[in-house]
Amino acid sequence: MPTIRVLQVEDSQLDAELVLAELDNDGIAYEVQLVDDQAHFVAALDVFKPHIVLSDLSMPGFSGEHALELLRQRDEELPFIFVSATLGEEAAIEALRKGATDYILKQNPARLASAVRRALAEVEARKASRRAESELIRAQRFESLAMLAGGLSHDLRNLLQPLLLAGDSLQDYQDDPRLARLGKLVRDCGKRGLDMVHSMLSFARGARRAEQVRLGALFSAFDLLMQGSVPRTVAMELVIDDPELSFEGNHTELQQCLLNLCLNAIQAMPDGGNLRIEAAQTQLAADFFLPEEQPRLGHYLRISVVDSGPGMDQSVLEHLFEPFFTTKEAGTGLGLLSCKRIVSSHGGVMRVDSAPGRGTRFDLYIPLEELAADADQLDEQDSLEGAAERVLVVVEEAGQLSLLADMLDAYGYQAHASQSGTAALQWIEAGGLPDLVLLDADMNLFTGVRTLAALIEQGYTGAVILLARPGETPDLHELPPLEHLYVMDKPVTTLVLLRTLRKALRAADSGS
């Protein structure tokens, strides 16, 4: 325990020394200021700023009861312990009701040191709990902002997509300098708009992978935050296999994620239990990933939060990461969603294992190495021209659909535009299967995934380019495995789209 400041309200020097002797005997380091009237008491509260007040009950011209009243008008939490020879049972109960922390009889002071330690520890626990709750509320508010920003960015990206495509197309008219200049202006304005969207999302969702995080420092800071938040009935254990391990990530967001999971675990164990936080390195294979996840094989850091609470049944697990779903009366339903978003922003995945009667385990998998550069990446000088391949373009927004089809036609493809999934199916029935399908994942009436499932039922096995919101990979669990599926973030530029299209067609032709 660090040195504490003790404000002693006592008119007897001998009694004051006897009280302090109990602190000395217990090895408590302290600084003390002795007062015996109201003026000096109030001044000491402002200047000395004590950690605890030890007060006699009655003194000439001043009383401990009045000292307690003055203190509680200023501070609701500062510990106040009566140390008196005249405190009866009724008076002691009344003192506690008015805000005293404890009372000690001068003729039996043996309990004083332990009472001081307990009072100070309880204050720190309450402060730490409020700090943690405040951080969690702040994080959840930012998560709400991020959700709002994500929806707004989706609409803005749809508006910017035609600008980027039109700007690229207009620049192809180099024999008309005026059109080329207009194309450059349109494209540059579209790119500036896209930069603004990225800035908005960065502010709302936090920085992504912007620093080197040392595992030991992350856990040390987390342990410090948790001090005072863990009840005595809960045994918390931290196990790290390599504290010196460093990786790219965001220290604050990962700390927020751990804090959120651990506070949830503690709340799930009101009668006590065990809380274990582990960190170890592991390898992930292709069969580990869920169908809707992008497989990233290789070396991962696994951070686990394991509790011995009551566990969750399947009905709760099915809705666990849905916005605003909560099993707590005062919960917001955004905490776990925030954790999942943080892990995803680090390129990782999250798993939960729980059942009634055997506790809950959350595993966070953070990649420790970047994916190797794609060996099949097209060279800058490779031709982007098509060879009359048939491309089915399925996009609901008419302007974007027209620009995509016109751009593909201009580069030598046979593009057929369909404004809905049903129209695309009708075209296939009439004209046969295309060489490649380019479709928007965010269609309303017949979603991109449902359209793709229907196309596969019609016998389509070729390459697919799916245009999706950044960071929101469509749920592909209802689809059979697709060998040549390429998910691209919206909005796309002409150059990137054409390169991906050539790569997809080549891969499909070679069967690789």
DRENLO-458744 format. One record per residue (C-alpha): residue number from 1; residue in three letters; x, y, z. Coordinates in Angstrom, 3 decimals. Layout:
! residues N
num / residuo / c1 / c2 / c3
NUM / ALA / X / Y / Z;
...
END
This chain:
! residues 512
num / residuo / c1 / c2 / c3
1 / MET / 0.000 / 0.000 / 0.000;
2 / PRO / 1.428 / 3.435 / -0.876;
3 / THR / 1.691 / 6.201 / 1.700;
4 / ILE / -1.747 / 7.442 / 2.681;
5 / ARG / -2.813 / 10.860 / 4.009;
6 / VAL / -4.723 / 10.629 / 7.289;
7 / LEU / -6.787 / 13.551 / 8.588;
8 / GLN / -7.243 / 13.014 / 12.320;
9 / VAL / -9.996 / 14.888 / 14.174;
10 / GLU / -8.986 / 14.630 / 17.827;
11 / ASP / -8.471 / 17.020 / 20.750;
12 / SER / -6.287 / 14.643 / 22.813;
13 / GLN / -2.678 / 14.303 / 21.705;
14 / LEU / -2.292 / 11.090 / 23.699;
15 / ASP / -5.375 / 9.486 / 22.130;
16 / ALA / -4.178 / 10.562 / 18.695;
17 / GLU / -0.817 / 8.857 / 19.214;
18 / LEU / -2.478 / 5.652 / 20.457;
19 / VAL / -4.616 / 5.528 / 17.300;
20 / LEU / -1.646 / 6.080 / 15.026;
21 / ALA / 0.334 / 3.402 / 16.861;
22 / GLU / -2.143 / 0.843 / 15.519;
23 / LEU / -1.277 / 1.924 / 11.972;
24 / ASP / 2.442 / 1.739 / 12.767;
25 / ASN / 2.084 / -1.769 / 14.184;
26 / ASP / 0.376 / -2.894 / 10.976;
27 / GLY / 3.073 / -1.380 / 8.725;
28 / ILE / 0.802 / 1.206 / 7.115;
29 / ALA / 2.799 / 4.161 / 5.788;
30 / TYR / 1.017 / 7.451 / 6.355;
31 / GLU / 1.185 / 11.219 / 6.627;
32 / VAL / -1.075 / 12.741 / 9.259;
33 / GLN / -2.637 / 16.117 / 9.987;
34 / LEU / -4.304 / 16.674 / 13.357;
35 / VAL / -7.229 / 19.119 / 13.734;
36 / ASP / -9.763 / 19.803 / 16.468;
37 / ASP / -12.065 / 22.519 / 15.104;
38 / GLN / -14.229 / 23.223 / 12.078;
39 / ALA / -12.032 / 25.835 / 10.410;
40 / HIS / -8.913 / 23.664 / 10.421;
41 / PHE / -10.937 / 20.607 / 9.353;
42 / VAL / -12.389 / 22.347 / 6.294;
43 / ALA / -9.007 / 23.819 / 5.376;
44 / ALA / -7.367 / 20.386 / 5.623;
45 / LEU / -9.957 / 18.877 / 3.293;
46 / ASP / -9.059 / 21.477 / 0.663;
47 / VAL / -5.289 / 21.610 / 1.118;
48 / PHE / -4.149 / 18.341 / 2.703;
49 / LYS / -6.595 / 16.291 / 0.583;
50 / PRO / -6.741 / 13.244 / 2.843;
51 / HIS / -7.342 / 9.670 / 1.750;
52 / ILE / -9.207 / 8.888 / 4.990;
53 / VAL / -10.613 / 10.709 / 8.061;
54 / LEU / -10.297 / 9.269 / 11.605;
55 / SER / -12.487 / 11.243 / 13.993;
56 / ASP / -13.374 / 11.322 / 17.646;
57 / LEU / -17.099 / 11.677 / 18.342;
58 / SER / -17.180 / 14.739 / 20.614;
59 / MET / -14.761 / 17.598 / 21.280;
60 / PRO / -15.121 / 21.036 / 22.855;
61 / GLY / -16.780 / 23.272 / 20.250;
62 / PHE / -16.726 / 20.647 / 17.470;
63 / SER / -18.135 / 17.146 / 16.972;
64 / GLY / -17.384 / 14.174 / 14.815;
65 / GLU / -20.985 / 14.145 / 13.619;
66 / HIS / -20.603 / 17.684 / 12.278;
67 / ALA / -17.261 / 16.754 / 10.687;
68 / LEU / -18.997 / 13.843 / 8.912;
69 / GLU / -21.786 / 16.143 / 7.715;
70 / LEU / -19.271 / 18.654 / 6.328;
71 / LEU / -17.317 / 15.903 / 4.574;
72 / ARG / -20.349 / 14.307 / 2.948;
73 / GLN / -21.421 / 17.683 / 1.567;
74 / ARG / -18.114 / 17.725 / -0.319;
75 / ASP / -17.333 / 14.062 / -0.967;
76 / GLU / -19.682 / 11.069 / -0.911;
77 / GLU / -16.925 / 8.454 / -0.946;
78 / LEU / -13.963 / 9.543 / 1.184;
79 / PRO / -13.720 / 7.008 / 4.060;
80 / PHE / -14.695 / 8.341 / 7.478;
81 / ILE / -14.100 / 6.188 / 10.568;
82 / PHE / -15.245 / 7.132 / 14.058;
83 / VAL / -12.680 / 6.313 / 16.771;
84 / SER / -14.403 / 7.038 / 20.085;
85 / ALA / -14.682 / 5.814 / 23.644;
86 / THR / -18.331 / 6.822 / 23.994;
87 / LEU / -19.991 / 5.474 / 20.864;
88 / GLY / -22.965 / 3.330 / 21.843;
89 / GLU / -24.708 / 0.828 / 19.606;
90 / GLU / -27.568 / 3.162 / 18.629;
91 / ALA / -25.185 / 6.046 / 17.956;
92 / ALA / -22.970 / 3.763 / 15.852;
93 / ILE / -25.921 / 2.641 / 13.715;
94 / GLU / -27.022 / 6.258 / 13.250;
95 / ALA / -23.464 / 7.247 / 12.276;
96 / LEU / -23.307 / 4.519 / 9.617;
97 / ARG / -26.718 / 5.615 / 8.317;
98 / LYS / -25.425 / 9.168 / 7.896;
99 / GLY / -22.428 / 8.036 / 5.866;
100 / ALA / -19.711 / 6.881 / 8.241;
101 / THR / -17.608 / 4.032 / 6.870;
102 / ASP / -16.948 / 2.268 / 10.187;
103 / TYR / -16.494 / 2.850 / 13.903;
104 / ILE / -13.789 / 1.716 / 16.333;
105 / LEU / -13.828 / 1.862 / 20.128;
106 / LYS / -10.715 / 3.440 / 21.666;
107 / GLN / -10.625 / 0.796 / 24.372;
108 / ASN / -10.454 / -1.938 / 21.679;
109 / PRO / -8.444 / -0.467 / 18.734;
110 / ALA / -7.061 / -3.772 / 17.373;
111 / ARG / -9.475 / -3.672 / 14.419;
112 / LEU / -8.451 / -0.158 / 13.316;
113 / ALA / -5.702 / -1.055 / 10.822;
114 / SER / -7.789 / -3.683 / 9.041;
115 / ALA / -10.746 / -1.267 / 8.939;
116 / VAL / -8.537 / 1.388 / 7.332;
117 / ARG / -7.221 / -1.053 / 4.743;
118 / ARG / -10.687 / -2.331 / 3.886;
119 / ALA / -12.169 / 1.178 / 3.629;
120 / LEU / -9.440 / 2.347 / 1.245;
121 / ALA / -9.694 / -0.827 / -0.856;
122 / GLU / -13.475 / -0.452 / -1.197;
123 / VAL / -13.112 / 3.136 / -2.380;
124 / GLU / -10.553 / 2.108 / -4.993;
125 / ALA / -12.785 / -0.746 / -6.112;
126 / ARG / -15.727 / 1.599 / -6.593;
127 / LYS / -13.588 / 4.084 / -8.520;
128 / ALA / -12.153 / 1.369 / -10.748;
129 / SER / -15.623 / -0.035 / -11.384;
130 / ARG / -16.920 / 3.390 / -12.401;
131 / ARG / -13.922 / 3.937 / -14.670;
132 / ALA / -14.516 / 0.586 / -16.319;
133 / GLU / -18.234 / 1.252 / -16.693;
134 / SER / -17.513 / 4.694 / -18.104;
135 / GLU / -15.077 / 3.234 / -20.629;
136 / LEU / -17.599 / 0.594 / -21.595;
137 / ILE / -20.415 / 3.115 / -22.024;
138 / ARG / -18.111 / 5.303 / -24.077;
139 / ALA / -17.140 / 2.348 / -26.245;
140 / GLN / -20.774 / 1.379 / -26.760;
141 / ARG / -21.710 / 4.925 / -27.702;
142 / PHE / -18.922 / 4.943 / -30.243;
143 / GLU / -20.159 / 1.589 / -31.521;
144 / SER / -23.584 / 3.136 / -32.098;
145 / LEU / -21.872 / 5.975 / -33.945;
146 / ALA / -19.924 / 3.437 / -35.977;
147 / MET / -23.118 / 1.635 / -36.954;
148 / LEU / -24.672 / 4.932 / -38.028;
149 / ALA / -21.515 / 5.868 / -39.930;
150 / GLY / -21.455 / 2.452 / -41.579;
151 / GLY / -24.989 / 2.857 / -42.884;
152 / LEU / -24.287 / 6.383 / -44.101;
153 / SER / -21.053 / 5.301 / -45.762;
154 / HIS / -22.936 / 2.595 / -47.653;
155 / ASP / -25.234 / 5.208 / -49.208;
156 / LEU / -22.322 / 7.529 / -49.968;
157 / ARG / -20.332 / 4.747 / -51.605;
158 / ASN / -23.262 / 3.957 / -53.887;
159 / LEU / -23.366 / 7.616 / -54.889;
160 / LEU / -19.608 / 7.748 / -55.448;
161 / GLN / -19.430 / 4.547 / -57.499;
162 / PRO / -20.877 / 6.115 / -60.709;
163 / LEU / -18.555 / 9.112 / -60.324;
164 / LEU / -15.465 / 6.913 / -60.196;
165 / LEU / -16.558 / 4.765 / -63.129;
166 / ALA / -17.716 / 7.726 / -65.214;
167 / GLY / -14.499 / 9.617 / -64.536;
168 / ASP / -12.395 / 6.666 / -65.659;
169 / SER / -14.531 / 6.197 / -68.776;
170 / LEU / -14.355 / 9.862 / -69.773;
171 / GLN / -10.576 / 9.834 / -69.513;
172 / ASP / -10.474 / 7.254 / -72.281;
173 / TYR / -11.491 / 10.003 / -74.739;
174 / GLN / -7.987 / 11.389 / -75.096;
175 / ASP / -8.779 / 12.750 / -78.575;
176 / ASP / -11.175 / 15.173 / -76.906;
177 / PRO / -9.143 / 17.152 / -74.318;
178 / ARG / -12.271 / 18.736 / -72.855;
179 / LEU / -13.880 / 15.340 / -72.097;
180 / ALA / -10.604 / 14.027 / -70.697;
181 / ARG / -10.340 / 17.029 / -68.366;
182 / LEU / -13.939 / 16.561 / -67.249;
183 / GLY / -13.223 / 12.873 / -66.633;
184 / LYS / -10.243 / 13.721 / -64.447;
185 / LEU / -12.294 / 16.271 / -62.513;
186 / VAL / -15.135 / 13.803 / -61.920;
187 / ARG / -12.767 / 11.015 / -60.900;
188 / ASP / -10.798 / 13.279 / -58.530;
189 / CYS / -14.004 / 14.539 / -56.901;
190 / GLY / -15.164 / 10.940 / -56.453;
191 / LYS / -11.854 / 9.971 / -54.852;
192 / ARG / -11.968 / 12.966 / -52.490;
193 / GLY / -15.488 / 11.960 / -51.488;
194 / LEU / -14.277 / 8.421 / -50.837;
195 / ASP / -11.443 / 9.773 / -48.677;
196 / MET / -14.020 / 11.691 / -46.637;
197 / VAL / -16.016 / 8.489 / -46.108;
198 / HIS / -12.870 / 6.688 / -44.944;
199 / SER / -12.063 / 9.534 / -42.535;
200 / MET / -15.575 / 9.426 / -41.087;
201 / LEU / -15.380 / 5.680 / -40.531;
202 / SER / -11.890 / 5.954 / -39.050;
203 / PHE / -13.135 / 8.517 / -36.526;
204 / ALA / -16.228 / 6.513 / -35.611;
205 / ARG / -14.623 / 3.078 / -35.487;
206 / GLY / -11.144 / 3.960 / -34.296;
207 / ALA / -7.702 / 3.622 / -35.824;
208 / ARG / -6.921 / 0.295 / -37.470;
209 / ARG / -3.630 / -1.615 / -37.071;
210 / ALA / -1.689 / 1.587 / -36.608;
211 / GLU / 0.907 / 0.587 / -34.005;
212 / GLN / 3.088 / -2.162 / -32.635;
213 / VAL / 1.410 / -3.818 / -29.651;
214 / ARG / 3.588 / -5.693 / -27.153;
215 / LEU / 1.605 / -8.471 / -25.543;
216 / GLY / 3.095 / -8.014 / -22.076;
217 / ALA / 2.337 / -4.271 / -22.066;
218 / LEU / -1.217 / -4.908 / -23.245;
219 / PHE / -1.874 / -7.360 / -20.417;
220 / SER / -0.144 / -5.210 / -17.790;
221 / ALA / -2.338 / -2.238 / -18.665;
222 / PHE / -5.400 / -4.457 / -18.683;
223 / ASP / -4.506 / -5.939 / -15.290;
224 / LEU / -4.164 / -2.420 / -13.865;
225 / LEU / -7.587 / -1.462 / -15.237;
226 / MET / -9.180 / -4.544 / -13.707;
227 / GLN / -7.790 / -3.914 / -10.232;
228 / GLY / -10.703 / -3.078 / -7.998;
229 / SER / -13.252 / -4.356 / -10.514;
230 / VAL / -12.779 / -8.018 / -9.632;
231 / PRO / -14.810 / -9.044 / -6.557;
232 / ARG / -13.108 / -11.051 / -3.836;
233 / THR / -15.309 / -13.982 / -4.761;
234 / VAL / -13.814 / -14.118 / -8.273;
235 / ALA / -10.295 / -15.482 / -8.792;
236 / MET / -8.700 / -13.903 / -11.873;
237 / GLU / -5.632 / -15.434 / -13.524;
238 / LEU / -3.520 / -14.084 / -16.392;
239 / VAL / -1.431 / -16.568 / -18.399;
240 / ILE / 0.829 / -15.304 / -21.216;
241 / ASP / 3.194 / -17.613 / -23.086;
242 / ASP / 5.389 / -14.834 / -24.552;
243 / PRO / 5.084 / -11.328 / -23.024;
244 / GLU / 7.656 / -9.953 / -25.508;
245 / LEU / 5.573 / -10.893 / -28.539;
246 / SER / 4.776 / -7.841 / -30.699;
247 / PHE / 2.225 / -7.538 / -33.468;
248 / GLU / 0.414 / -4.901 / -35.480;
249 / GLY / -2.803 / -3.744 / -33.886;
250 / ASN / -4.575 / -1.087 / -31.876;
251 / HIS / -3.700 / -1.196 / -28.185;
252 / THR / -6.737 / 0.786 / -27.011;
253 / GLU / -9.287 / -1.215 / -28.972;
254 / LEU / -7.874 / -4.587 / -27.888;
255 / GLN / -7.827 / -3.418 / -24.270;
256 / GLN / -11.443 / -2.285 / -24.638;
257 / CYS / -12.369 / -5.682 / -26.036;
258 / LEU / -10.726 / -7.564 / -23.144;
259 / LEU / -12.310 / -5.249 / -20.592;
260 / ASN / -15.731 / -5.772 / -22.115;
261 / LEU / -15.455 / -9.575 / -22.136;
262 / CYS / -14.109 / -9.748 / -18.589;
263 / LEU / -16.731 / -7.436 / -17.114;
264 / ASN / -19.395 / -9.554 / -18.797;
265 / ALA / -17.818 / -12.664 / -17.276;
266 / ILE / -17.731 / -11.129 / -13.794;
267 / GLN / -21.376 / -10.070 / -14.047;
268 / ALA / -22.231 / -13.641 / -15.038;
269 / MET / -20.711 / -14.914 / -11.761;
270 / PRO / -22.521 / -12.970 / -9.000;
271 / ASP / -21.780 / -15.747 / -6.515;
272 / GLY / -18.110 / -15.974 / -7.450;
273 / GLY / -16.007 / -18.226 / -9.631;
274 / ASN / -12.857 / -18.342 / -11.745;
275 / LEU / -11.839 / -15.985 / -14.554;
276 / ARG / -8.847 / -16.951 / -16.682;
277 / ILE / -7.315 / -14.828 / -19.464;
278 / GLU / -4.807 / -16.647 / -21.672;
279 / ALA / -2.608 / -15.611 / -24.586;
280 / ALA / -0.799 / -18.148 / -26.776;
281 / GLN / 0.329 / -18.569 / -30.381;
282 / THR / -1.343 / -21.045 / -32.684;
283 / GLN / -1.671 / -22.109 / -36.313;
284 / LEU / -5.001 / -22.025 / -38.130;
285 / ALA / -5.845 / -24.374 / -40.995;
286 / ALA / -8.365 / -23.849 / -43.788;
287 / ASP / -11.047 / -26.017 / -42.154;
288 / PHE / -11.060 / -23.748 / -39.078;
289 / PHE / -12.821 / -20.892 / -40.875;
290 / LEU / -16.564 / -20.571 / -41.270;
291 / PRO / -18.059 / -20.350 / -44.782;
292 / GLU / -18.747 / -16.612 / -44.407;
293 / GLU / -15.165 / -15.885 / -43.300;
294 / GLN / -12.195 / -15.180 / -45.520;
295 / PRO / -9.668 / -17.979 / -44.838;
296 / ARG / -6.296 / -16.605 / -43.775;
297 / LEU / -4.015 / -19.505 / -43.018;
298 / GLY / -0.966 / -19.102 / -40.840;
299 / HIS / 0.290 / -17.872 / -37.499;
300 / TYR / -2.194 / -16.354 / -35.020;
301 / LEU / -2.289 / -14.987 / -31.500;
302 / ARG / -5.148 / -16.549 / -29.554;
303 / ILE / -6.446 / -14.515 / -26.609;
304 / SER / -8.959 / -16.431 / -24.504;
305 / VAL / -11.339 / -15.236 / -21.783;
306 / VAL / -12.675 / -18.213 / -19.832;
307 / ASP / -15.161 / -18.080 / -16.941;
308 / SER / -16.775 / -20.683 / -14.719;
309 / GLY / -20.191 / -19.014 / -14.805;
310 / PRO / -23.550 / -20.601 / -15.615;
311 / GLY / -22.911 / -20.656 / -19.376;
312 / MET / -25.339 / -19.867 / -22.198;
313 / ASP / -27.857 / -22.020 / -24.002;
314 / GLN / -28.135 / -22.341 / -27.770;
315 / SER / -30.965 / -19.815 / -28.071;
316 / VAL / -28.754 / -17.109 / -26.544;
317 / LEU / -25.689 / -18.100 / -28.586;
318 / GLU / -27.634 / -17.766 / -31.823;
319 / HIS / -28.345 / -14.078 / -31.148;
320 / LEU / -25.190 / -13.211 / -29.224;
321 / PHE / -23.686 / -10.825 / -31.800;
322 / GLU / -26.890 / -9.196 / -32.947;
323 / PRO / -27.122 / -5.420 / -32.321;
324 / PHE / -29.081 / -4.533 / -29.169;
325 / PHE / -29.571 / -8.168 / -28.110;
326 / THR / -28.846 / -8.447 / -24.395;
327 / THR / -29.677 / -10.707 / -21.449;
328 / LYS / -29.013 / -7.912 / -18.902;
329 / GLU / -31.674 / -5.477 / -17.664;
330 / ALA / -29.439 / -2.436 / -18.189;
331 / GLY / -27.464 / -3.800 / -21.141;
332 / THR / -27.237 / -2.093 / -24.521;
333 / GLY / -26.600 / -5.167 / -26.653;
334 / LEU / -23.614 / -3.500 / -28.321;
335 / GLY / -20.676 / -4.748 / -26.221;
336 / LEU / -20.071 / -8.088 / -27.937;
337 / LEU / -20.794 / -6.564 / -31.329;
338 / SER / -18.071 / -4.026 / -30.574;
339 / CYS / -15.642 / -6.827 / -29.657;
340 / LYS / -16.367 / -8.685 / -32.873;
341 / ARG / -15.867 / -5.514 / -34.899;
342 / ILE / -12.522 / -4.848 / -33.189;
343 / VAL / -11.270 / -8.383 / -33.883;
344 / SER / -12.446 / -8.166 / -37.497;
345 / SER / -10.686 / -4.815 / -37.939;
346 / HIS / -7.444 / -6.605 / -36.995;
347 / GLY / -8.067 / -9.209 / -39.689;
348 / GLY / -9.007 / -11.803 / -37.092;
349 / VAL / -11.951 / -13.966 / -36.106;
350 / MET / -13.821 / -14.636 / -32.874;
351 / ARG / -15.206 / -17.857 / -31.412;
352 / VAL / -17.439 / -18.583 / -28.414;
353 / ASP / -17.901 / -21.936 / -26.669;
354 / SER / -20.543 / -22.150 / -23.966;
355 / ALA / -23.217 / -24.425 / -22.557;
356 / PRO / -25.384 / -24.361 / -19.436;
357 / GLY / -23.449 / -25.585 / -16.438;
358 / ARG / -19.939 / -25.433 / -17.907;
359 / GLY / -19.102 / -21.747 / -18.254;
360 / THR / -18.169 / -19.667 / -21.267;
361 / ARG / -15.029 / -19.309 / -23.349;
362 / PHE / -14.347 / -16.512 / -25.858;
363 / ASP / -11.362 / -16.936 / -28.195;
364 / LEU / -9.970 / -14.005 / -30.176;
365 / TYR / -7.659 / -14.923 / -33.064;
366 / ILE / -5.379 / -12.092 / -34.265;
367 / PRO / -3.114 / -12.759 / -37.300;
368 / LEU / 0.585 / -12.283 / -36.582;
369 / GLU / 1.771 / -11.988 / -40.163;
370 / GLU / 0.467 / -10.365 / -43.296;
371 / LEU / -0.669 / -12.492 / -46.161;
372 / ALA / 1.993 / -13.058 / -48.755;
373 / ALA / 1.578 / -11.073 / -51.920;
374 / ASP / -0.604 / -12.901 / -54.411;
375 / ALA / 1.687 / -14.589 / -56.877;
376 / ASP / -1.012 / -14.352 / -59.495;
377 / GLN / -1.165 / -10.554 / -59.230;
378 / LEU / -1.409 / -9.132 / -62.715;
379 / ASP / 1.470 / -7.027 / -63.914;
380 / GLU / 0.817 / -3.384 / -64.603;
381 / GLN / 1.521 / -3.965 / -68.273;
382 / ASP / -0.846 / -6.941 / -68.655;
383 / SER / -3.670 / -6.320 / -71.072;
384 / LEU / -7.012 / -5.414 / -69.543;
385 / GLU / -8.883 / -6.021 / -72.780;
386 / GLY / -11.499 / -8.743 / -72.944;
387 / ALA / -11.961 / -11.325 / -75.666;
388 / ALA / -15.731 / -11.073 / -76.048;
389 / GLU / -16.339 / -13.028 / -72.841;
390 / ARG / -19.942 / -12.862 / -71.679;
391 / VAL / -20.305 / -11.025 / -68.359;
392 / LEU / -23.610 / -10.903 / -66.483;
393 / VAL / -23.825 / -7.676 / -64.431;
394 / VAL / -26.503 / -7.661 / -61.707;
395 / VAL / -26.936 / -4.319 / -59.901;
396 / GLU / -30.168 / -2.687 / -58.711;
397 / GLU / -29.050 / 0.947 / -59.025;
398 / ALA / -29.675 / 1.914 / -62.639;
399 / GLY / -26.915 / 4.490 / -63.063;
400 / GLN / -24.239 / 2.253 / -61.610;
401 / LEU / -25.485 / -0.710 / -63.654;
402 / SER / -25.346 / 1.261 / -66.900;
403 / LEU / -21.836 / 2.556 / -66.251;
404 / LEU / -20.502 / -0.892 / -65.378;
405 / ALA / -22.014 / -2.461 / -68.496;
406 / ASP / -20.790 / 0.366 / -70.765;
407 / MET / -17.290 / 0.163 / -69.307;
408 / LEU / -17.106 / -3.601 / -69.867;
409 / ASP / -18.399 / -3.215 / -73.429;
410 / ALA / -15.728 / -0.594 / -74.093;
411 / TYR / -13.015 / -3.040 / -72.975;
412 / GLY / -14.130 / -5.847 / -75.258;
413 / TYR / -16.540 / -7.834 / -73.115;
414 / GLN / -20.114 / -8.763 / -73.925;
415 / ALA / -21.898 / -7.289 / -70.921;
416 / HIS / -25.519 / -8.002 / -70.145;
417 / ALA / -27.139 / -5.731 / -67.544;
418 / SER / -29.777 / -7.070 / -65.173;
419 / GLN / -31.370 / -4.836 / -62.545;
420 / SER / -32.515 / -7.726 / -60.345;
421 / GLY / -31.793 / -11.341 / -59.572;
422 / THR / -34.994 / -12.490 / -61.225;
423 / ALA / -34.094 / -10.632 / -64.445;
424 / ALA / -30.665 / -12.300 / -64.381;
425 / LEU / -32.258 / -15.753 / -64.097;
426 / GLN / -34.592 / -14.996 / -66.972;
427 / TRP / -31.611 / -13.926 / -69.107;
428 / ILE / -29.793 / -17.196 / -68.331;
429 / GLU / -32.840 / -19.259 / -69.268;
430 / ALA / -32.982 / -17.459 / -72.605;
431 / GLY / -29.309 / -17.007 / -73.420;
432 / GLY / -27.390 / -19.648 / -71.471;
433 / LEU / -24.700 / -19.389 / -68.820;
434 / PRO / -22.209 / -16.447 / -68.847;
435 / ASP / -18.428 / -16.658 / -68.509;
436 / LEU / -18.420 / -14.462 / -65.397;
437 / VAL / -20.985 / -12.960 / -63.021;
438 / LEU / -20.487 / -9.506 / -61.516;
439 / LEU / -23.118 / -8.658 / -58.911;
440 / ASP / -23.865 / -6.329 / -56.008;
441 / ALA / -24.194 / -8.013 / -52.611;
442 / ASP / -26.537 / -5.341 / -51.244;
443 / MET / -29.594 / -5.674 / -53.468;
444 / ASN / -32.887 / -5.349 / -51.606;
445 / LEU / -35.541 / -7.501 / -53.280;
446 / PHE / -33.366 / -10.463 / -54.213;
447 / THR / -29.987 / -10.207 / -52.475;
448 / GLY / -26.683 / -10.894 / -54.155;
449 / VAL / -26.182 / -14.111 / -52.198;
450 / ARG / -29.688 / -15.394 / -53.002;
451 / THR / -29.189 / -14.502 / -56.658;
452 / LEU / -25.882 / -16.355 / -56.669;
453 / ALA / -27.487 / -19.400 / -55.033;
454 / ALA / -30.170 / -19.439 / -57.734;
455 / LEU / -27.524 / -19.130 / -60.469;
456 / ILE / -25.626 / -22.099 / -59.033;
457 / GLU / -28.863 / -24.105 / -59.046;
458 / GLN / -29.098 / -23.276 / -62.762;
459 / GLY / -25.687 / -24.927 / -63.241;
460 / TYR / -23.349 / -21.926 / -63.099;
461 / THR / -19.842 / -22.873 / -61.877;
462 / GLY / -17.758 / -20.022 / -63.297;
463 / ALA / -16.056 / -17.038 / -61.711;
464 / VAL / -17.981 / -14.580 / -59.528;
465 / ILE / -17.090 / -11.035 / -58.507;
466 / LEU / -19.166 / -9.858 / -55.552;
467 / LEU / -19.254 / -6.120 / -54.749;
468 / ALA / -19.688 / -5.659 / -50.979;
469 / ARG / -19.447 / -3.057 / -48.278;
470 / PRO / -15.909 / -2.775 / -46.847;
471 / GLY / -15.400 / -4.983 / -43.809;
472 / GLU / -18.793 / -6.666 / -44.204;
473 / THR / -18.263 / -9.942 / -46.016;
474 / PRO / -21.673 / -11.282 / -47.097;
475 / ASP / -23.040 / -14.345 / -45.314;
476 / LEU / -22.254 / -17.190 / -47.733;
477 / HIS / -23.245 / -20.111 / -45.502;
478 / GLU / -26.197 / -21.054 / -47.717;
479 / LEU / -23.959 / -21.457 / -50.766;
480 / PRO / -21.913 / -24.477 / -51.795;
481 / PRO / -18.136 / -23.863 / -51.910;
482 / LEU / -17.210 / -21.477 / -54.729;
483 / GLU / -13.804 / -22.086 / -56.257;
484 / HIS / -13.520 / -18.738 / -58.007;
485 / LEU / -15.243 / -16.160 / -55.798;
486 / TYR / -13.740 / -12.667 / -55.526;
487 / VAL / -15.175 / -10.204 / -53.005;
488 / MET / -14.367 / -6.552 / -53.771;
489 / ASP / -14.961 / -3.520 / -51.576;
490 / LYS / -17.260 / -0.849 / -52.955;
491 / PRO / -16.818 / 1.503 / -54.656;
492 / VAL / -14.506 / -0.037 / -57.245;
493 / THR / -12.321 / 1.745 / -59.761;
494 / THR / -12.164 / 0.709 / -63.382;
495 / LEU / -8.521 / -0.399 / -63.229;
496 / VAL / -8.914 / -2.579 / -60.124;
497 / LEU / -12.144 / -4.116 / -61.400;
498 / LEU / -10.660 / -4.981 / -64.796;
499 / ARG / -7.576 / -6.549 / -63.222;
500 / THR / -9.725 / -8.678 / -60.913;
501 / LEU / -11.946 / -9.658 / -63.813;
502 / ARG / -8.972 / -10.821 / -65.926;
503 / LYS / -7.550 / -12.736 / -62.958;
504 / ALA / -10.906 / -14.438 / -62.276;
505 / LEU / -11.390 / -15.486 / -65.899;
506 / ARG / -7.850 / -16.859 / -66.161;
507 / ALA / -8.235 / -18.820 / -62.932;
508 / ALA / -11.570 / -20.266 / -64.088;
509 / ASP / -10.152 / -21.195 / -67.506;
510 / SER / -7.131 / -22.955 / -65.994;
511 / GLY / -9.240 / -24.665 / -63.334;
512 / SER / -6.898 / -23.375 / -60.579;
END
